[in-house]
Amino acid sequence: MTRFKELRRVERAIEDTRKPELLWALNYCRMRYNDSKMKNGKKYWNQFIRRIEKDLVALESVTKKTT
């Protein structure tokens, strides 16, 4: 899988908010964050990480309310 396809998968995971895809996207973004050397790269991946973590927290609160 190319990086472009992986980035599209991350974006789709954020849009769809399915937990398994969000967890994959979070792990992928954390890996890319740790691999980036430049400050701009870290900032870019950190934005994705924050968005995904926010979606996961929202998803968890919804599932707790329904159970």
C-alpha positions as CSV (number, residue, x, y, z in Angstrom):
1,M,0.0,0.0,0.0
2,T,1.4,3.4,-1.0
3,R,1.5,6.3,1.4
4,F,-1.1,8.1,-0.6
5,K,-3.5,5.2,-0.2
6,E,-2.8,5.0,3.5
7,L,-3.5,8.7,3.9
8,R,-6.8,8.3,2.1
9,R,-7.6,5.4,4.4
10,V,-6.8,7.6,7.4
11,E,-9.1,10.3,6.1
12,R,-11.9,7.8,5.4
13,A,-11.5,6.4,8.9
14,I,-12.0,9.9,10.3
15,E,-15.1,10.4,8.2
16,D,-16.7,7.0,8.9
17,T,-15.8,6.8,12.6
18,R,-15.7,3.1,12.8
19,K,-13.6,2.0,15.8
20,P,-11.3,-0.6,14.1
21,E,-10.4,1.8,11.3
22,L,-9.9,4.7,13.8
23,L,-7.5,2.6,15.8
24,W,-5.6,1.6,12.7
25,A,-5.4,5.2,11.6
26,L,-4.2,6.3,15.1
27,N,-1.5,3.7,15.1
28,Y,-0.4,4.6,11.6
29,C,-0.3,8.4,12.4
30,R,1.7,7.7,15.5
31,M,4.1,5.7,13.5
32,R,4.5,8.4,10.9
33,Y,4.8,11.0,13.7
34,N,7.6,9.1,15.3
35,D,9.4,8.7,11.9
36,S,9.2,12.3,10.9
37,K,12.3,14.3,11.3
38,M,11.1,17.8,10.4
39,K,9.0,20.0,12.7
40,N,6.4,20.5,9.9
41,G,6.0,16.7,9.6
42,K,5.4,16.3,13.3
43,K,2.9,19.1,13.3
44,Y,1.0,17.5,10.3
45,W,0.7,14.1,11.9
46,N,0.0,15.5,15.3
47,Q,-3.1,17.2,13.8
48,F,-4.4,13.8,12.6
49,I,-3.6,12.2,15.9
50,R,-5.6,14.8,17.8
51,R,-8.6,14.5,15.4
52,I,-8.6,10.7,15.7
53,E,-8.3,10.7,19.5
54,K,-11.2,13.2,19.7
55,D,-13.3,11.0,17.5
56,L,-12.5,7.9,19.6
57,V,-13.4,9.7,22.8
58,A,-16.7,10.8,21.2
59,L,-17.4,7.3,19.9
60,E,-16.7,5.8,23.4
61,S,-19.1,8.3,25.1
62,V,-21.8,7.4,22.6
63,T,-21.4,3.7,23.1
64,K,-21.5,4.2,26.9
65,K,-24.7,6.1,26.7
66,T,-26.4,3.4,24.6
67,T,-25.5,0.6,26.9
